[in-house]
């Protein structure tokens, strides 16, 4: 596999997912970018917009292990990572794996679990490993967390801390379909659920190869400087209390590389950076004053406003 084959792989996954998900091509593309970048995605929207369906469709498109956790307030960290239990027959402690020992993990309604349980995912997401009773165990690759949360219903929920928000590569929204898309949903699901007949079009080894290859996409010094100026713009913006960290700048560069590869190019353009910036950076900001509680939409507007002000590098003649 070389960089050019990443486009073919991404196209096949996207076409397969589009058999289930109607009218969300951009969201699907960004989920695939996150997967190729070995990141994790948080999908935030009101109930019934297809968050869980999106997660299941990408999991079924890849021949890999998939597990789902329904987060609730009584969920314990050991319910995720696993536990050592005493086996009376053998007289020994035996480790029982938790659902994080998989390739694709759907963390449904993640904000309904307590902060202690949410934090048990941090090591898994950041280091691709789990430490239990002093023993560290590597997770199998790829390891991809797709978390969902409902931003409207706040009773019985625990907002994700900034440290965990920063671990998510992207935060995405599904959004309501338009009239044509909603009609298409009704037609597509009138007789059967297309998810049940969805085919597996690649395996986990294909994904791991793509994750190792996308970084070969060239990033020029001018594009790197452009990324740095955007990041520094978030740290000096009058509406932003806390700007983006270096982890965010690396994520933006990697996302631009993966997006360029998906588009069939072996080099990054400023447009690739602009395309990825809102979904990569918005959830990493803390806005000033009343803006803190206005949600991801307002943060995305701040990023889009910043992108208009940062000079775009042009080709030297």
N, C-alpha and C positions, 0 to 999 in steps of 0.2 A: 504494500500500500504506500502511495506517496500523497503529497498534499492535494493533488488534483482529484484523487479518489474520495476525499472528504466530501466534496460537493455531491458526488453520486450517492454516497451513504446518507447524507442529510436529506437529499431530495426524496429518496425512497422512504425514509422514516416519516417525512412530512406528508407525502402522498397517502401513506397508510393511515396516519392520524386524521387526515382530512376526510376519511371515510366515516369517521365518527363525529368529529368536532366540525361544526359548520361556521364558516366566516371568521375564524380566528387565526388566520395564516401568520400574522405577525407575532402573536403570542406563542404559537407552536414553534416558529423559527427561533425565538429567544430561549425557549425551553431547551431546544436542541443545542444552541450555542452554549448554554450553561452546562449541559451534559458533556459536551466535547471539552470544555474547560475544566472538568473535574470539580465543578462547583455544585451549589445547592440552590434551590429556588423556593421562594415563598409566594404563594398565590393567594391574594387577598381580594375578596369580593363578597357580595351578598349571597345568601343561599340560593341554590338552584341555577346558577349560571354556568355550571359545567366544570368546576374546579377538580372534583374527584374524577370525573369522566376523562378529563385531560390527562391526569396522572395515570389512570389505568390504561389509557390508550397507548401512551409511550412505553409503559411497562410491558404491555402485550406485544408491542412491535419488536421488542428485543428479546432474544432467547436468553433470559437471565432470571435469577431468583427475584421474586417480588413478595413483599409483605406489607400489610397495612395495619396501622395502630390507630384506634379511635381514642384520642386524648380526652381524659375526664379528670375532675379534681382529685379523685382517689387513686389515680395512677401513680405507682412508685417508680423510682429510678431503676430498681432491679427488674421491673416489668419490661423495661426497654433493653437493658444491657445483658440480663441474665443473672444467675445466682448460683453459688455453691451450696448444695444441699447434702445432708448426710444420708447415705444409702445404708439402711440397716442390714440388708442382705450381705453386702460386701464389707461393711464396717469402714467405709472410706467416704470422703467427701467427693462428690461428683459435680461437675459444672454443667448446668443446663443453659444453653444458649438462649438469649433473648432475640426479639425480632430485628435488632440492628445488624445481626449476622445475616446479611442478604446483600443483593446488588442494588435494588431499587426499593426505597422505603417511603411509603406514603404516611406522613404524619398528619392525620386529619384533625382539624380544629385544634391546632397545637396550643393556642392561647387558652384553652380550657384546663390545661394541666398546671400544677403549681410551679413556681420558679425552680424549686429543687429538682423536679422531674425534667423540666425544660433544659436545665443546665447539664443533665446527664448526656445530652446529645452533643455538647460542645466538643468534647475530645473526639467523638466519632466523626463529626463534621470537619474538624480542623486537621486532625492527625491520621484519620482513617484507622483508628485503633481504639481498643477498650481496655481500661485497667480496672481489674476487680481483685480485691484482697491482695494487692501488691503485684499481681501477675498481669502483664500487658500482652494482649492478643491482637494481631493484625486482622483487619477486616478484608474480605475479598474484594477485588477490583473488577469492574467499576463499583464505586459506592456513591449513590445518588439519592439525596433526600429531597422529596417534594412535600413541602408543608403547606397546609391551607389554614386560613383563619377568616372569620367573619368580623369585619370591622364595625358593624352596626350594632349588633347585640352584645352589650358589654357586661350584663349581669352574669356572675359566675365565671368571669374570665380573668386572666392574669397577663397584662401586657408584656411582650417580650422585651427583655433588657437590651440596652444598646450593644453590649458585647455580643449577644446572640444575633441581633439584627445584622451586625457587621459580618457575621459568618455566612450569611446568605449572599450568594453571588449576585442574584437579581431578586427584585420584588416586582411581581406582575399583577395585573388586574384583567379579569375576563371581560367585564362590561356586558351590558344587555345587547342582544342581537337587534338588528333593524328588522323591519317588517318582512323583507325578502328572506333574510336569514332565518327568522322564526318560522316562516312558512316552510322553508327547507327542512328545518328540524322536525316539524310535524310529519312531513312526507317521508323523511328518512326513517323515523321511528314508528310509523303507523302499523307495520306488520311485524317487525322484529327489532331486536337491539343489535345494531351493527357491531358493537363491541364483542358480542359472543362469537362472531365469525371472523374477527380480525386476525390476519396472518402474522406470523413472526418473520420479519424480513432481514434480520441480521442477528448476530450473536454477541455475547459480551466481549469476545476477543476483538471483534471489529471495532467496538467502542474504545477499548483500551489502546488499540493501535492509533485510532484517530486522536486520542488524548495525548499520545506521545509525539504525534507528527505536526499538529497545528502550530506549534511554537516555531516551526521552520519558516513560517510566513514572515517576510521581511518587514521591519518597522524602521523607517528612515529617522534620522536625527530630527528633522523638521516635525515629523508626526509626534515623536517623543516630546519635543519641546511644547507642542500644541497640547498634549495631554497634561503636562506639568502646569501650563498656564491655566487650564481649566480647573485643575485641583487647587492651585493656589488661589484662584478666583473664589472658590467656596470658602476658603479660610479668611478672606478679606471682604466678604460680601456684607452689606449693611443689614440684610434680612436673615443672615445665618449666624447662629450662636456658636455652633460647633461644626467645623468643616470636615472634609473627607481626609482620612488617614492614608499613609502609603499603601496599605492593603487595598484601598479603593482605587488608587492609581494603577497598581498592578492588575487589578481585576478589569479595569477599563481597557488597558492595553491588550490583555489576553482575550477579552471579548471581541475587540476589533480584529485581532488576528483570526479567531475562529470564524467570525462573520465574513471576513475576506475569503477564507478558505471555502466556506459554504457557497460563496458567490463565484467560485472558480478562479480566484486570484491568489498569487503567491506574494502579494505585497498589500500593505494597509494604506488606505487613503483617509484624509480628514473626514470624509462623509461616513466612513465606517465608525469612526470615533463618535461623531454626532448622533448616529443611529443608536448606538449602544448606551450613550451617556445617561439619559434619564432613568432607565431601568437599573443601571449599575449604581448610580450615585444618590438618587433621591432618598432612599431609605437609610443612608448613612449620615444624613444631615439632622441637626437639631436647629429648628428655626426660632427666631426671636419672638417674644411676646405672645400674642394670641395665635400666631401662626403655628405654634408647637402642636396644637390640638386639631389642626385642620386637615391632617391626613396626607397621604402620599400624593394626591392630586396637586396640592399646593406646592409641595417640594419639587415635583416635576416641573411645574411652571417656573420656579426659581432657577432650576437647571437650564431650562430652555431659554430663559431670559439671559442667563450667563453665557450660553453658547452664542447668542447674537452679538455679545460684546467682545468676546475673545477673538482676536484676528486669526483668520484661517490661513495657514501656510499655502503659498502658491508655487507652482512649478517654476524653477529658475530657468531663464532663457539665456 
